[in-house]
Amino acid sequence: NLIERMFGRLKDWRRIATRYDRSAHACMSAICIAATGIFRLGGPSLEETPFKTPS
């Protein structure tokens, strides 16, 4: 669930959602830059999002 939410956040970045880059290396670089931006700019963390825990 945590990974799915992270990919959902990354897809908010247009370059990653549309994958304009031709090479895998350039695409991975864009993903790293976007993930760093999400981490550094803050906002609600993925752990703060409520979800059901198994009982």
TAVEN-V54110 format. One record per pair of residues at least 4 apart in sequence whose C-alpha atoms are under 7 Angstrom apart, sorted by sequence separation. I is the first residue (numbers start at 0). GAP is how many residues later the second one is. D is the distance in whole Angstrom. If there is no record, write none. Layout:
BEGIN
I_GAP_D, I_GAP_D
END
This chain:
BEGIN
0_4_6, 1_4_6, 2_4_6, 3_4_6, 4_4_6, 5_4_6, 6_4_6, 7_4_7, 12_4_6, 13_4_6, 14_4_6, 22_4_6, 23_4_6, 24_4_6, 25_4_6, 26_4_6, 27_4_6, 28_4_6, 29_4_6, 30_4_6, 31_4_6, 32_4_6, 33_4_6, 34_4_6, 35_4_6, 36_4_6, 37_4_6, 43_4_6, 10_5_6, 11_5_7, 14_5_6, 20_5_6, 9_6_7, 10_6_5, 20_6_5, 18_8_7, 15_14_7, 15_15_7, 9_24_7, 9_25_7, 4_41_7, 1_44_7
END
